[in-house]
Amino acid sequence: MRPHGIATLFARIDTWRATHVSERMFVLILAFFVGCLAAVAAFVLHWLIHQIGTLLTGGFDASSFNLLYLVYPVVGILLTMLFVRYVVKDNISHGITRILYAISQNRSRLKAHNTWTSVVASAITIGFGGSVGAEAPIVLTGSAIGSNLGKLFRLDSRTLMLLIGCGAAGAIAGIFKAPIAGLVFTLEVLMIDLTMASLMPILVSCVTATCFTYIFSGDAALFTFTLDDAWTLERIPACVLLGVFCGLVSLYFVRTMGFCEGIFARLNNRPYLKLILGGLLLSLLIFLFPSLFGEGYNSINLLLNGQSEDDWIQILNNSLFAGQERLLVLYVALVLLTKVFATSATNGGGGCGGTFAPSLFIGCFSGFLFSRLWNIYQLGVHVPEKNFALMGMAGVMSGVMHAPLTGIFLIAELTGGYSLFLPLMIVSVCSYLTIIIFEPHSIYGSRLAKEGKLITHNTDHAVLTLMQLDSVIDRDYLAVSPDTELGSIVNKISRSRGSMIPVLDAAGSLLGEIDITKIRHVVFRIELYHHFTASQLMQQPPAVLTDSQPMTTVMKTFDDTRADYLPVVDSDRHLKGYLSRQHVYTQYRRMVADMSED
């Protein structure tokens, strides 16, 4: 069917549903389909990653290192870079940050290609050994499915935001078979407000995605965990300290990731140099520490299910450390420290993947390292390493994502570890409270927060973030040049709807403005019409706004200056129009009412 025919079909369906189906019921129906499609995308991506990984590394000898670890990651990044550069022709990295940007700055609209391109790109990257996660690409895919379904039926931005939340929640629920984690992820990370109108669609999407994932893959879970040693109150000090340790590890992860991204950002105009730098660094790290190959879920399962040194040393397989039991702690510590560089090199070099899985990976290694050192040096009552590896996953995820509820429920649902619910809460909360001292925003929101473009649960701030400066600029103005005589200015005043006449130079740059209310003493004196020019009558505005300023800054400027009108200019100081305090406040009150009507 041709695109025009598809559009016509959807238009007919939309006309029929407007008559026979209520808006709320229709959103629930769309949430069901979004959850279903998100589960399909998650299954396809993980199947592709598994098939590529098995094909490339299935015959490796576990007792020694393999030189192909130096080759595969570079090939994967190169193929991904070529796919993005010549097929996608758009930036698809930083999936969750891209979702947050779409919600706050693009009326919750994601591009159509985001429904599949991230799946292909991340499958190539991770299958060839890229040290990133598949979760963020799937979350972007699910959110794009929700956004584009909503656009097909011409739904408003508010409903598109909800469908984006449904897609993200369905993606998380489908990947991990964890519906509650999908719900709280949407609330904590994407900042979708929990109202009765939003709760049911998100739940429908989560449950649908989880059920379809069970249909596709059976009861198998990404991680397996069996509780052999029940938690006791004597371990509270160790749990608190583990939480603090996870918070510091999270801080290291976030800061180091930002530093590495800054280095690769300087090479944006030299993609092949980025490829060489990222590929060489990634290949070297994977060669030294094969646990960094791909998502690393096999290593996580080893630590979650190991009982003794004989089990844990399997994590040294394929490395230069293979069989050297005494180097286990050193190896785990080095992998923990280098994982962030491997992840940064993968994405910075041109690969595609997220930081969701790396935070789980680092968390598991952090929990194991902490508990192993605790037991070796007998710092307190003996603690089971596998339990603390599990709690470390929740701790680092809570710190990196600033999402303690997501960390708690995801790990509890993922492993059936509800018997450790209380220690999971202790570790997650302590980790969050530790990192919040140093980093006020998550790894996903920090980039947008610096630009004032991050949605939060604060209604005032959220409304100002969603309000687009460009949409409230009044471009209907009549300007004059600095040598325009008063007679001509009066003629402009008679045709102007505003109280300000801007004075512009030949290039359209703002020189000043004439306040009509302040020239009454001369405007009616015809004999003065040739004695005054615009340059003599103009004054400097109380403040000049730029079109790149966030609305929070705009509102503060209005409050500080008490002006009724302020000019808006671009980066070259060319006038774009005027902003009316009354118009801005009217739209602000309307948006607050819309957000609060549920």
TIVOSE-165967 format. One line per 3 residues: number of its first residue (from 1); for each residue z, y, x of C-alpha. Coordinates in Angstrom, 2 decimals, padded with zeros to 5 digits, m for minus. Each point is the difference from the previous one (the first is absolute). Layout:
BEGIN
NUM = Z:Y:X | ...
END
This chain:
BEGIN
1 = 000.00:000.00:000.00 | m000.91:003.46:001.33 | 002.73:002.58:000.72
4 = m001.23:002.11:m002.94 | 000.26:m003.03:m002.29 | 003.53:m000.73:001.23
7 = 001.02:003.61:m000.64 | m001.46:m000.19:m003.50 | 001.88:m003.24:m000.68
10 = 003.30:001.49:001.09 | m000.69:003.11:m002.06 | m000.46:m002.18:m003.11
13 = 003.18:m001.94:000.74 | 001.85:003.29:000.50 | m001.26:001.31:m003.34
16 = 001.08:m003.18:m001.79 | 003.47:m000.12:001.59 | 000.65:003.68:m000.80
19 = m000.29:m000.95:m003.67 | 001.67:m003.44:m000.04 | 002.47:m000.11:002.93
22 = 002.86:002.40:000.75 | 000.13:001.70:003.39 | 003.19:m001.80:001.01
25 = m001.34:m003.43:m000.97 | m003.24:000.69:001.85 | 001.90:000.85:003.18
28 = 001.87:m003.31:m000.29 | m003.33:m001.83:m000.32 | m001.36:001.77:003.07
31 = 003.23:m000.81:001.88 | m000.60:m003.69:m000.73 | m003.51:000.11:001.46
34 = 001.15:002.08:002.98 | 002.67:m002.60:000.78 | m002.51:m002.83:m000.32
37 = m002.56:001.64:002.28 | 002.66:000.98:002.55 | 001.10:m003.65:000.19
40 = m003.61:m001.10:000.50 | m000.46:002.55:002.81 | 003.22:m001.13:001.70
43 = m000.99:m003.66:m000.19 | m003.50:000.67:001.34 | 001.31:002.06:002.92
46 = 002.59:m002.57:001.08 | m002.53:m002.81:m000.38 | m002.47:001.86:002.22
49 = 002.65:000.72:002.62 | 001.07:m003.65:000.05 | m003.55:m001.29:000.27
52 = m000.93:002.36:002.84 | 003.24:m000.67:001.88 | m000.32:m003.79:m000.36
55 = m003.60:000.10:001.16 | 000.85:002.04:003.11 | 003.35:m001.45:001.14
58 = 000.29:m003.40:m001.69 | m000.75:m001.92:003.21 | 002.28:001.91:002.38
61 = 002.35:m001.99:002.23 | 003.55:001.06:m000.90 | 001.40:m000.90:003.42
64 = m001.81:002.73:001.94 | m001.62:003.41:m000.31 | m003.61:000.50:m001.06
67 = m002.44:002.58:001.37 | m001.69:000.37:m003.37 | 003.01:002.07:m001.08
70 = m001.52:002.70:002.21 | m003.33:m000.12:m001.84 | 000.59:m000.54:m003.71
73 = 001.95:003.21:m000.81 | m002.61:002.23:001.67 | m002.80:m001.73:m001.91
76 = 001.93:000.42:m003.25 | 000.61:003.72:000.53 | m003.66:000.52:001.01
79 = m001.31:m001.76:m003.12 | 002.40:001.96:m002.20 | m000.95:003.29:001.61
82 = m003.71:m000.69:m000.50 | 000.61:m001.01:m003.63 | 001.96:003.18:m000.73
85 = m002.35:002.25:001.96 | m003.34:m001.25:m001.31 | 000.78:m001.67:m003.34
88 = 003.05:001.74:m001.47 | m000.62:003.39:001.64 | 003.49:001.14:m000.99
91 = 003.53:m000.15:001.36 | 001.89:m002.95:m001.51 | 002.99:m000.13:002.35
94 = 003.60:000.85:m000.99 | m000.43:m001.59:m003.43 | 003.34:000.96:m001.57
97 = m000.14:003.53:001.39 | m003.47:000.27:m001.51 | 001.44:m000.99:m003.39
100 = 002.75:002.62:000.27 | m002.62:002.62:000.87 | m002.16:m000.98:m002.98
103 = 002.98:000.34:m002.34 | 001.11:003.38:001.30 | m003.28:001.67:000.94
106 = m002.93:m001.77:m001.68 | 001.18:m000.44:m003.60 | 000.69:m003.72:000.62
109 = m003.66:m000.76:000.67 | m000.91:m002.58:002.63 | m003.57:m000.74:001.05
112 = m001.79:m003.01:m001.49 | m000.62:m001.63:003.38 | 003.78:m000.22:000.55
115 = 000.00:m002.90:m002.47 | m001.55:m002.30:002.64 | m000.58:001.60:003.38
118 = 003.62:m000.33:001.18 | m000.07:m003.71:m000.81 | m003.03:m000.62:002.19
121 = 001.12:002.25:002.86 | 003.56:m001.30:000.19 | m001.14:m003.64:m000.28
124 = m002.16:000.48:003.10 | 002.70:001.91:001.88 | 002.89:m002.37:m000.72
127 = m002.06:m003.21:000.12 | m001.06:000.83:003.55 | 003.59:000.68:001.00
130 = 000.62:003.65:m000.84 | 003.77:000.51:000.00 | 000.23:001.67:m003.41
133 = 000.75:m000.98:m003.58 | m002.19:m000.72:m002.99 | 002.42:001.52:m002.52
136 = m000.98:003.68:000.28 | m003.75:m000.77:m000.39 | 000.79:m002.10:m003.08
139 = 002.22:002.72:m001.45 | m002.85:002.50:000.52 | m002.42:m002.47:m001.61
142 = 002.26:m000.58:m003.01 | 000.60:003.73:m000.43 | m003.74:000.71:000.27
145 = m000.67:m002.62:m002.68 | 002.48:001.75:m002.30 | m001.36:003.46:000.75
148 = m003.64:m000.97:m000.51 | 000.68:m001.93:m003.20 | 001.70:003.10:m001.34
151 = m002.92:002.19:001.05 | m002.44:m002.28:m001.82 | 001.86:000.72:m003.22
154 = 000.40:003.70:000.81 | 003.79:m000.09:m000.01 | 002.00:003.03:001.11
157 = 001.58:000.43:003.43 | 003.45:m000.91:m001.24 | m001.19:m003.37:m001.30
160 = m002.03:m000.57:003.17 | 003.20:000.50:002.01 | 001.68:m002.68:m002.10
163 = m002.93:m002.40:000.50 | 000.12:000.63:003.75 | 003.67:m000.98:m000.18
166 = m000.94:m003.12:m001.97 | m002.56:m000.95:002.65 | 002.44:000.50:002.87
169 = 002.79:m001.87:m001.79 | m002.36:m002.84:m000.93 | m001.19:m000.25:003.61
172 = 003.53:m000.32:001.41 | 001.04:m002.40:m002.78 | m003.11:m002.10:000.54
175 = 000.20:m000.16:003.79 | 003.66:m001.03:000.10 | 000.46:m001.52:m003.48
178 = 002.73:002.58:m000.46 | m000.39:001.97:m003.28 | 003.25:001.99:000.29
181 = m000.88:001.04:003.55 | m003.38:001.21:m001.26 | 001.72:002.17:m002.61
184 = 002.55:001.58:002.34 | m002.64:000.51:002.71 | m001.97:002.16:m002.42
187 = 003.09:002.00:m000.91 | 001.32:000.48:003.54 | m003.14:000.33:002.11
190 = m002.62:001.43:m002.37 | 002.62:002.09:m001.83 | m001.24:m000.98:m003.48
193 = 002.75:001.12:m002.39 | 001.70:m002.73:m002.00 | m000.45:000.84:m003.70
196 = m000.45:m002.25:m003.01 | m003.69:000.87:000.02 | m000.42:m001.08:003.64
199 = 002.41:m002.95:000.15 | m001.87:m002.38:m002.29 | m003.50:000.39:001.52
202 = 001.38:m000.48:003.53 | 001.97:m003.07:m001.09 | m003.06:m001.44:m001.75
205 = m002.04:000.47:003.17 | 002.71:m001.57:002.20 | 000.52:m003.04:m002.22
208 = m003.74:m000.51:m000.45 | m000.70:000.20:003.74 | 002.85:m002.40:000.77
211 = m001.15:m002.55:m002.59 | m003.59:000.07:001.18 | 001.13:m000.39:003.61
214 = 001.94:m003.13:m000.98 | m003.16:m001.27:m001.70 | m002.10:000.66:003.12
217 = 002.38:m001.26:002.70 | 002.64:m002.11:m001.72 | 003.68:000.20:000.89
220 = m000.58:000.61:003.71 | 001.72:003.14:001.28 | m000.88:002.18:002.99
223 = 003.43:m000.73:001.46 | 002.31:m002.95:m000.46 | 003.76:000.26:000.32
226 = 002.86:m002.34:m000.75 | 003.58:001.26:000.00 | 002.06:m002.41:002.11
229 = 002.97:002.24:000.77 | 001.43:002.05:m002.88 | 000.98:003.61:000.65
232 = 003.68:000.82:000.44 | 001.99:003.25:m000.02 | 000.81:m000.38:003.69
235 = m003.63:000.84:000.77 | 000.11:003.49:m001.57 | 000.44:001.78:003.39
238 = m002.98:m001.89:001.43 | m002.08:000.90:m003.07 | 000.90:003.68:000.27
241 = m000.89:000.06:003.69 | m003.23:m001.88:m000.69 | m000.89:002.68:m002.55
244 = 000.61:002.77:002.53 | m002.03:m001.93:002.59 | m002.87:m000.44:m002.49
247 = 000.13:003.73:m000.76 | m000.36:000.82:003.69 | m002.81:m002.55:000.38
250 = m001.70:001.62:m003.02 | 000.32:003.40:001.63 | m001.55:m001.41:003.20
253 = m002.83:m001.50:m002.06 | m000.76:003.22:m001.92 | 000.24:002.34:002.99
256 = m001.99:m002.25:002.33 | m002.66:m000.57:m002.65 | m000.34:003.76:m000.46
259 = m000.26:000.55:003.75 | m002.71:m002.66:000.41 | m001.95:001.29:m003.00
262 = 000.03:003.46:001.55 | m001.56:m001.36:003.19 | m002.78:m001.81:m001.87
265 = m000.57:003.03:m002.26 | m001.04:002.02:003.04 | m002.86:m002.46:000.49
268 = m001.38:000.26:m003.55 | m003.31:001.34:001.27 | m000.32:m002.83:002.53
271 = 000.20:m003.21:m002.09 | m001.11:m002.37:002.73 | 002.62:001.33:002.40
274 = 002.57:m000.61:m002.75 | m001.34:m003.53:m000.36 | 000.29:m000.68:003.74
277 = 003.52:001.44:000.23 | 001.28:m001.69:m003.15 | m001.79:m003.29:000.62
280 = 001.18:m000.35:003.60 | 003.61:000.83:m000.87 | 000.03:m002.37:m002.97
283 = m001.65:m002.85:001.91 | 002.40:000.34:002.92 | 003.04:m000.01:m002.28
286 = m001.22:m003.01:m001.99 | m000.81:m001.86:003.20 | 003.56:000.57:001.25
289 = 001.64:m000.49:m003.41 | m002.14:m002.16:m002.34 | 002.58:000.57:m002.77
292 = m001.70:003.41:m000.43 | m003.25:m001.69:m001.07 | m000.79:000.87:m003.63
295 = 002.71:000.60:m002.58 | 002.51:m002.18:001.84 | 001.23:m001.88:m003.07
298 = 000.11:m003.32:001.91 | 002.49:001.50:002.44 | 002.09:001.35:m002.88
301 = 000.16:m003.44:m001.60 | 001.08:m001.53:003.32 | 002.96:002.36:000.24
304 = 000.90:m000.34:m003.68 | 000.11:m003.78:000.16 | 001.11:m000.76:003.55
307 = 003.37:m001.69:000.50 | 000.33:m000.15:003.78 | m001.62:000.88:003.31
310 = m002.39:m002.94:m000.38 | m001.43:001.59:m003.14 | 000.00:003.59:001.21
313 = m001.83:m000.61:003.27 | m003.11:m000.90:m001.98 | m000.49:003.74:m000.31
316 = m000.83:000.00:003.73 | m003.01:m002.28:m000.53 | m003.39:001.16:001.31
319 = 001.69:002.55:002.25 | 000.87:000.26:003.68 | 003.61:m000.61:m001.12
322 = m000.81:m003.40:m001.58 | 002.77:m002.58:000.49 | 002.38:002.40:001.78
325 = 002.99:m000.09:m002.31 | 002.10:002.39:002.07 | m002.53:002.80:m000.60
328 = 000.18:m000.20:m003.81 | 002.14:003.11:m000.50 | m002.08:002.01:002.49
331 = m003.22:m001.09:m001.73 | 001.33:000.95:m003.46 | 001.13:003.41:001.28
334 = m003.35:000.70:001.67 | m001.93:m001.00:m003.12 | 002.22:002.28:m002.09
337 = m000.69:002.93:002.31 | m003.75:m000.56:000.38 | m000.89:m000.77:m003.64
340 = m000.24:003.70:m000.84 | m002.45:000.56:002.88 | m002.10:m002.97:m001.13
343 = m000.10:001.37:m003.56 | m000.89:003.51:001.20 | m002.70:m001.35:002.32
346 = m001.53:m002.01:m002.83 | m000.29:002.91:m002.42 | m000.61:002.63:002.66
349 = m002.80:m002.01:001.58 | m001.91:m000.20:m003.28 | 001.61:m002.92:m001.84
352 = 001.28:000.03:m003.57 | 003.47:m001.09:m001.05 | 003.44:001.15:m001.04
355 = 003.55:000.24:001.32 | 001.57:m002.02:m002.82 | m000.25:m003.38:001.76
358 = 000.90:001.45:003.42 | 003.23:001.37:m001.46 | 000.86:m003.47:m001.34
361 = m000.91:m001.53:003.35 | 002.08:002.46:002.02 | 002.86:m000.35:m002.47
364 = 000.08:m003.79:000.38 | m000.03:000.24:003.79 | 002.66:002.74:m000.10
367 = 002.32:m002.08:m002.15 | m000.46:m003.06:002.19 | 000.50:001.96:003.24
370 = 003.14:001.70:m001.35 | 001.59:m003.25:m001.20 | m000.98:m001.94:003.13
373 = 001.61:002.60:002.28 | 003.00:000.20:m002.35 | 000.56:m003.75:000.34
376 = m000.77:m000.21:003.73 | 002.56:002.69:000.84 | 002.40:m001.11:m002.80
379 = 000.42:003.51:m001.41 | 001.60:m001.38:m003.15 | m000.12:m002.86:m002.45
382 = m003.06:m002.21:000.49 | m003.03:001.10:m002.07 | m003.01:m002.17:m000.94
385 = m003.14:001.30:001.72 | m002.34:m000.95:m002.84 | 002.06:001.94:m002.57
388 = 000.07:003.08:002.17 | m003.73:m000.28:000.68 | m000.50:000.12:m003.78
391 = 002.33:002.96:m000.42 | m001.70:001.78:002.89 | m003.28:m000.13:m001.93
394 = 001.61:001.87:m002.88 | 001.69:002.44:002.37 | m003.06:001.13:001.96
397 = m002.18:000.14:m003.10 | 002.60:002.19:m001.73 | 000.13:002.31:003.00
400 = m003.72:000.29:000.72 | m001.00:000.43:m003.65 | 003.15:001.90:m001.10
403 = 000.16:m002.56:m002.79 | 003.27:m001.97:000.00 | m000.53:m001.47:m003.46
406 = m003.44:m001.27:000.99 | 001.45:m001.61:003.12 | 002.82:m001.66:m001.93
409 = m002.03:m001.38:m002.90 | m003.06:m000.94:002.03 | 001.92:m002.14:002.46
412 = 002.19:m001.48:m002.74 | m002.99:m000.92:m002.16 | m002.19:m001.02:002.90
415 = 002.38:m002.58:001.40 | 002.22:m000.82:m002.94 | 002.81:001.49:002.05
418 = 002.01:001.32:m002.94 | 003.09:m001.65:001.49 | m000.25:002.66:002.71
421 = m000.44:002.85:m002.47 | 003.17:001.86:001.01 | m000.66:m000.12:003.77
424 = m003.62:000.97:m000.65 | 001.31:003.08:m001.82 | 002.42:000.84:002.83
427 = m002.66:m000.27:002.69 | m002.68:001.87:m001.98 | 002.29:002.88:m000.97
430 = 001.45:000.37:003.51 | m003.51:m000.02:001.49 | m001.20:002.66:m002.45
433 = 003.06:002.19:000.56 | m000.54:m000.25:003.75 | m003.67:000.99:000.10
436 = 000.34:002.72:m002.65 | 002.08:001.97:002.52 | m003.06:000.30:002.25
439 = m003.01:m000.48:m002.31 | 000.11:001.52:m003.52 | m003.25:m001.70:m001.08
442 = m001.50:m003.47:000.19 | m002.75:m000.99:002.40 | m002.44:000.35:m002.91
445 = 001.17:003.39:m001.24 | 000.79:001.81:003.24 | m003.61:001.13:000.58
448 = m000.31:001.50:m003.49 | 003.55:001.40:m000.01 | m000.84:002.12:003.05
451 = m002.83:001.56:m002.02 | 002.09:000.41:m003.17 | m002.21:m002.50:m001.85
454 = 002.50:m002.79:m000.71 | 001.06:m000.81:m003.56 | 003.75:m000.57:m000.44
457 = 002.29:m000.89:m002.90 | 001.07:003.66:m000.16 | m001.90:001.24:m003.07
460 = m000.35:003.61:001.22 | m001.31:m001.08:003.39 | m002.25:m002.66:m001.53
463 = m001.59:002.49:m002.41 | m000.63:002.53:002.76 | m001.53:m002.71:002.17
466 = m002.30:m001.16:m002.79 | m001.03:003.55:m000.90 | m003.20:000.87:001.84
469 = m000.20:003.54:001.38 | m003.76:m000.01:m000.42 | 000.35:m000.61:m003.76
472 = 002.04:003.15:m000.68 | m002.00:002.51:002.05 | m001.67:002.73:m002.06
475 = m003.41:000.53:001.59 | m001.16:002.61:m002.52 | 000.60:003.17:002.02
478 = m002.00:003.14:000.78 | 000.20:001.10:003.63 | m000.92:003.24:001.75
481 = m000.81:000.92:003.60 | 002.30:002.35:001.99 | m002.41:002.97:m000.31
484 = m000.44:m000.29:m003.78 | 000.76:003.33:m001.67 | 002.57:000.44:m002.77
487 = m002.72:000.52:m002.62 | m001.45:m003.44:000.66 | 003.48:m001.50:000.11
490 = 000.73:001.39:m003.47 | m003.19:m001.67:m001.22 | 001.26:m003.31:001.44
493 = 003.39:000.51:m001.64 | m001.62:000.38:m003.42 | m001.58:m003.46:000.40
496 = 002.87:m001.77:001.72 | 002.38:m002.35:m001.84 | 002.69:000.13:002.69
499 = 002.24:002.70:001.33 | m001.16:m000.39:003.61 | m003.26:001.08:001.61
502 = m000.43:m001.75:003.38 | m001.55:001.92:002.90 | m002.27:m002.23:002.11
505 = m002.05:000.57:003.12 | m003.65:m001.02:000.33 | 000.98:m003.60:000.85
508 = 002.19:m000.35:m003.10 | 003.29:000.17:001.90 | 002.96:001.60:m001.74
511 = 000.94:003.45:001.37 | 002.39:001.07:m002.74 | 000.24:000.51:m003.75
514 = 000.13:002.82:m002.49 | 002.75:m000.24:m002.61 | m001.47:001.57:m003.15
517 = 003.45:000.94:m001.30 | 000.71:002.10:003.09 | m003.08:002.27:m000.05
520 = 000.42:001.44:m003.48 | 000.66:003.46:001.47 | m003.58:000.19:001.29
523 = m002.02:m002.38:m002.12 | m000.48:002.48:m002.86 | m000.79:003.02:002.21
526 = m003.79:000.09:000.16 | m000.02:002.73:002.63 | 001.62:m002.42:002.46
529 = m002.52:m002.82:m000.46 | m001.84:000.94:003.21 | 003.08:000.88:002.02
532 = 001.68:m003.40:000.19 | m001.31:m003.32:001.26 | 001.34:m003.53:m000.32
535 = 001.36:000.01:003.55 | 002.22:002.99:m000.92 | 001.26:m001.51:m003.25
538 = 000.53:m003.59:001.08 | 003.28:m001.53:001.10 | 000.98:m003.26:001.60
541 = 001.03:m002.75:m002.44 | 003.66:m001.12:000.07 | m001.21:m003.34:001.37
544 = m003.25:m001.86:000.53 | m000.27:m003.67:m000.99 | m002.31:m002.50:001.68
547 = m001.85:m002.72:m001.90 | 001.68:m002.70:002.12 | 003.58:000.94:m000.89
550 = 002.05:m002.42:m002.15 | 001.15:001.25:m003.39 | 003.63:m000.11:001.11
553 = m000.82:002.72:002.54 | m002.02:001.94:m002.57 | 002.88:000.03:m002.48
556 = 002.46:001.07:002.69 | m002.35:002.83:000.99 | m000.13:001.23:m003.59
559 = 003.80:m000.12:m000.18 | 000.42:001.86:003.30 | m002.54:002.75:m000.73
562 = 000.54:000.26:m003.79 | m003.74:000.68:m000.23 | m002.00:m000.63:m003.18
565 = m003.27:m000.64:001.84 | m000.69:m001.25:003.52 | m003.36:m000.42:001.75
568 = m001.12:m003.42:001.29 | m002.18:m000.20:003.11 | m001.57:m002.83:002.01
571 = 000.47:m000.68:003.70 | m002.43:002.82:000.88 | 001.89:002.44:m002.28
574 = m002.89:000.06:m002.47 | 001.36:000.77:m003.47 | m000.12:m002.95:m002.44
577 = 001.72:001.73:m002.91 | 003.35:000.98:m001.40 | 003.02:m001.96:m001.13
580 = 001.94:001.19:m003.02 | 003.73:m000.69:m000.10 | m000.17:m000.35:m003.80
583 = m002.90:m002.49:000.18 | 001.76:m002.11:002.64 | 003.27:m000.12:m001.92
586 = m001.81:m000.85:m003.25 | m001.74:m002.98:001.59 | 003.23:m001.03:001.71
589 = 001.90:m000.07:m003.31 | m002.82:m001.95:m001.64 | 000.02:m002.65:002.74
592 = 003.80:m000.32:m000.13 | m000.23:m000.55:m003.76 | m002.71:m002.66:000.49
595 = 002.08:m001.85:002.59 | 003.12:000.12:m002.17 | m001.43:m000.97:m003.37
598 = 000.78:m003.69:000.51
END
